[in-house]
């Protein structure tokens, strides 16, 4: 080496320097790429030429099923809409927060679930476009848009669906167990509330067809019970009160009772075993927010077509469980066009089309009087007049107080209720475990 | 480069006595060479250290910084100094200790059988075999599959209803086991995935080490009348001692980082909390759940540092142990 040094020294040194510089610049490039991405693009100013709008959502929003993206492209040939679906909302939401934090990777339109909307409004509200200038807030059921309104009055989400509650049940199983099968008769049996529902469950269990259960999951009933109250996990001042909340207590004790009496199959909703149970037809009733009907028909499949029916939920209080919003992050490339798309997607006609396609219920009041909604019947559910059942209820739903960590609290309590059902965990132990996790989440 | 040298020549005054110029030039050159000699190696290894500083060291220190603050997923720009509070929080959390013991239990029941099987397989592969390359490649294929697909396939195997394993057990008359629900069964399920994936990898490491063992040792041993088993015990194992220590260290680090398998065994919310009673929650899952699901990055960062501390403790024990082994062998 020493001999060849004279000729090789310079070029070797140069190579070394070049490598170092290259590496350093590569690092700089990767470090800055996210910034240059968002700042280079003029926000919504360049409307000429074809553009692609991305819609990021979770679960089943129904736009594809209703053919709305294709239709929007027909109406606006310059705009192509691409949907990016995450199946599980619990995976979707942390990703959304990360993208908001880093300012990169955001879609033009982002869906937000109602259990998260309060947290987004409180902590990330300034990162979303104010839609109140685009949509007419009064078109929605009174409480829906309030949930997406920040303290400065900006509306950061347009309501998609809501979840008025009903009860899905299997008349054929009811008949075998010697219970009434008619919609109205079943509704009468449970008109007194969820205690009546449990009594009906005991009657069912006494003569139940082998291998069937009265309900899928006690946690589902818990969620239904809590949903029918205005005060759930937080009070009006945003203070967590879930430990003393009457609705939580009521839901918890009812769930414990259902678990102790073994009225449930003890399945975590949306898990694989739950899907399998629907496919096998082992469940006689499911607490049924509007969007649940789609889940049941998809998972139960053709074998049970016409064997399900829908009736009013137990009790007389109207309840809402779930529902989502569409929002437009300010960091998007086409804020203006995205706002227009959101306005169109959440207009009465489009919400009615989605309702027809997959049964998620409109939050836009204008849709309730449309024939597609009023006359809607679900053939899968023995032609149940869902339009009427849900529309009547939707108008009566009271405004519920939302809290920042509603989603986590609901999920944690549901997990512990599943423990009571599946593993016989005592209610006290389950409650201790739930409060520990929730306090950790809140604190 | 050639162009720069004449240019430098041209800069020096052409006329005049040639000797002093050349010594000056030589001195300059030799100083350059000496600098080159000393500095170039650093330049050559610089890319690694730059990348390490950016993606290893900086995150490490920054994580420590976060661990001393209150930082929420919903507001990364707002940091509030809390000192050691986050560490106190996790140390007083029984779930943390559950995760620690789970991590160690799963680590032991996956590492020990895995290394023993790997040692045996490597010994078999070390014989003269037909198509040995084929078998050596075959044994590495599980390692080449992704964690995600392996975990998802095994999730089907271990499923309580309609799972392959329960179906097979049913045939030999054994009862119905909810694998993911039990404290031990869920840990065994996860260990099976780990063992399946990593045995081949360790086998190849052992095989490489075995082939480096001088053949005259074996010849001498067989001349002395040692059987195959005695050769394995008295020649192979002692020669492999450093390699075995290496694989133990690597496996320990690996089991400390165990994440994908428990996360995907049941998936969804149950995966994020390591089962409904945290029965198979590892430290990585605990960290992930604290940071990404509950949204508190401070305690999550503290967990990361606690994991590092645990690894250092294990490394120290390992070092003491290997020193003890070396001393007693001498």
Interface residues (C-beta under 8 A of the other chain):
Chain A: X5 X9 X10 X11 X12 X13 X14 X16 X17 X19 X20 X23 X24 X27 X31 X88 X90 X94 X97 X98 X101 X119 X123 X124 X268 X270 X271 X272 X273 X276 X408 X411 X415 X418 X419 X422 X423 X425 X433 X436 X437 X440 X441 X443
Chain B: X1 X4 X5 X32 X33 X36 X40 X43 X44 X46 X47 X50 X51 X54 X72 X73 X74 X75 X76 X93 X94 X95 X159 X160 X161 X162 X181 X266 X267 X268 X269 X270 X272 X273 X276 X277 X290 X292 X293 X294 X295 X296
